[in-house]
Amino acid sequence: MKQSLERLANREIEGSTTKPFDVIPETYALPEELSKCTAAVQASHGSLWIVSRDGCREGVESTCPEDLPRNENVVVSRYIANPLLLDGFKFDLRLYVLVKSFQPLEAYFYKEGFARLASVPFTKDKKRMNDRFIHLTNVAIQSKNPRSLLK
């Protein structure tokens, strides 16, 4: 699913003079885009990248091209270093949309969704970059925090 979304977004961006999906960070589907991804990671001069495996709820951080999976179906996205915060915490929103038709576009938003929150306030402190309770909003990760309210 993650790879399908990434491919659709990149296809729309390549054929457009505007950036309709500029909220999506630079993203690559591996192994198909391994060479493009490797070049981007090398050119990013130490930026953090997130590797997401299909069906896996826990992202893995990576900054080195050597660490990129070579033979796995994964999505690699540039980490957003300056994210929108909710009262100092990282968050993401899950909203549901039913697309009835693409030509013409007919879509319906479900009136309910949910937010996922990190359990530790966000910081750019390099010493804390490996703290998943700060940087990832996954419930599977946040529920492991002994001080989390998600239990």
C-alpha positions as CSV (number, residue, x, y, z in Angstrom):
1,M,0.0,0.0,0.0
2,K,2.8,2.4,0.9
3,Q,4.6,1.8,-2.4
4,S,1.4,2.3,-4.4
5,L,0.8,5.7,-2.8
6,E,4.4,6.7,-3.4
7,R,4.3,5.7,-7.0
8,L,1.0,7.6,-7.6
9,A,2.3,10.7,-6.0
10,N,5.6,10.7,-7.9
11,R,3.7,10.1,-11.2
12,E,1.5,13.1,-10.5
13,I,4.5,15.3,-9.6
14,E,6.5,14.3,-12.7
15,G,3.7,15.3,-15.1
16,S,2.9,18.6,-13.5
17,T,4.3,22.1,-13.4
18,T,2.8,22.5,-9.9
19,K,3.4,20.4,-6.9
20,P,0.0,18.9,-5.9
21,F,1.5,16.6,-3.3
22,D,4.1,18.9,-1.8
23,V,3.1,17.7,1.7
24,I,4.7,14.3,0.9
25,P,8.5,14.3,1.6
26,E,10.9,13.0,-1.0
27,T,10.2,9.3,-1.2
28,Y,11.5,6.2,-3.1
29,A,10.1,2.7,-3.6
30,L,12.9,0.1,-3.3
31,P,14.3,-2.0,-4.9
32,E,13.0,-0.4,-8.1
33,E,14.4,3.1,-7.3
34,L,17.5,2.0,-5.4
35,S,19.9,4.0,-7.5
36,K,17.9,7.2,-7.4
37,C,17.4,6.8,-3.6
38,T,21.1,6.1,-3.0
39,A,22.0,9.2,-4.9
40,A,19.5,11.3,-3.0
41,V,20.7,10.0,0.4
42,Q,24.3,10.6,-0.6
43,A,23.5,14.2,-1.7
44,S,21.5,14.9,1.5
45,H,24.7,15.2,3.5
46,G,23.6,13.4,6.6
47,S,19.9,14.0,6.6
48,L,17.8,11.4,8.3
49,W,15.7,9.0,6.2
50,I,12.9,6.7,7.3
51,V,12.7,3.1,5.9
52,S,9.2,1.6,6.1
53,R,8.5,-2.0,5.4
54,D,5.1,-3.1,4.0
55,G,3.0,-4.4,6.9
56,C,5.5,-3.2,9.5
57,R,4.4,-0.5,11.9
58,E,7.8,0.6,13.0
59,G,9.9,2.8,10.8
60,V,13.7,2.4,10.9
61,E,16.0,5.4,10.7
62,S,18.9,5.5,8.2
63,T,21.4,8.1,7.1
64,C,23.8,5.9,5.2
65,P,23.3,4.6,1.6
66,E,25.1,1.4,2.7
67,D,22.2,0.8,5.2
68,L,19.5,0.9,2.5
69,P,17.8,-2.5,1.9
70,R,18.8,-3.8,-1.5
71,N,16.4,-6.7,-2.1
72,E,13.3,-5.7,0.0
73,N,10.1,-4.0,-0.9
74,V,10.4,-0.9,1.2
75,V,9.6,2.8,1.0
76,V,12.3,5.3,1.9
77,S,11.3,8.9,2.8
78,R,13.3,11.9,3.8
79,Y,12.6,12.7,7.5
80,I,10.8,16.0,8.0
81,A,13.2,17.9,10.2
82,N,10.9,20.8,11.0
83,P,7.4,19.1,11.5
84,L,4.2,20.8,12.4
85,L,3.7,20.1,16.1
86,L,0.7,19.8,18.4
87,D,1.5,21.5,21.7
88,G,5.2,20.6,21.2
89,F,4.5,16.9,20.2
90,K,4.8,15.2,16.8
91,F,1.5,13.9,15.5
92,D,-0.2,12.5,12.4
93,L,-3.8,12.3,11.3
94,R,-5.6,9.4,9.8
95,L,-8.5,10.5,7.6
96,Y,-10.6,8.2,5.5
97,V,-11.7,8.9,2.0
98,L,-13.9,6.9,-0.3
99,V,-13.0,7.5,-4.0
100,K,-16.0,6.6,-6.1
101,S,-14.5,7.7,-9.4
102,F,-11.3,9.2,-10.7
103,Q,-12.7,10.5,-14.1
104,P,-14.5,12.7,-13.0
105,L,-13.1,12.8,-9.5
106,E,-15.7,12.0,-7.0
107,A,-14.6,11.4,-3.4
108,Y,-16.2,11.4,0.0
109,F,-14.4,12.1,3.3
110,Y,-15.6,10.0,6.3
111,K,-16.5,12.4,9.1
112,E,-14.4,10.6,11.7
113,G,-10.6,10.0,11.8
114,F,-8.0,9.9,14.5
115,A,-4.7,11.4,15.5
116,R,-1.6,9.6,16.7
117,L,0.8,11.5,19.0
118,A,4.4,11.0,20.1
119,S,4.6,10.6,23.9
120,V,7.8,12.8,24.4
121,P,8.0,16.5,23.3
122,F,9.8,17.1,20.0
123,T,13.4,18.2,20.0
124,K,16.1,18.6,17.2
125,D,18.8,17.6,19.7
126,K,21.1,15.3,17.7
127,K,21.7,13.2,20.9
128,R,18.0,12.3,20.9
129,M,17.6,11.5,17.2
130,N,17.3,7.7,18.0
131,D,14.5,8.3,20.6
132,R,11.5,6.7,18.8
133,F,9.1,8.1,21.5
134,I,10.0,11.6,20.1
135,H,10.2,11.0,16.4
136,L,7.7,8.3,15.5
137,T,3.9,8.4,16.2
138,N,3.2,4.6,15.8
139,V,1.0,3.2,18.5
140,A,3.1,0.0,18.5
141,I,6.1,2.1,19.5
142,Q,4.4,4.7,21.8
143,S,2.7,1.9,23.8
144,K,6.2,0.7,24.8
145,N,7.0,3.9,26.6
146,P,6.7,3.3,30.3
147,R,5.5,6.9,30.8
148,S,3.0,6.8,28.0
149,L,-0.6,7.4,28.5
150,L,-1.5,5.0,25.7
151,K,-1.6,1.9,27.9
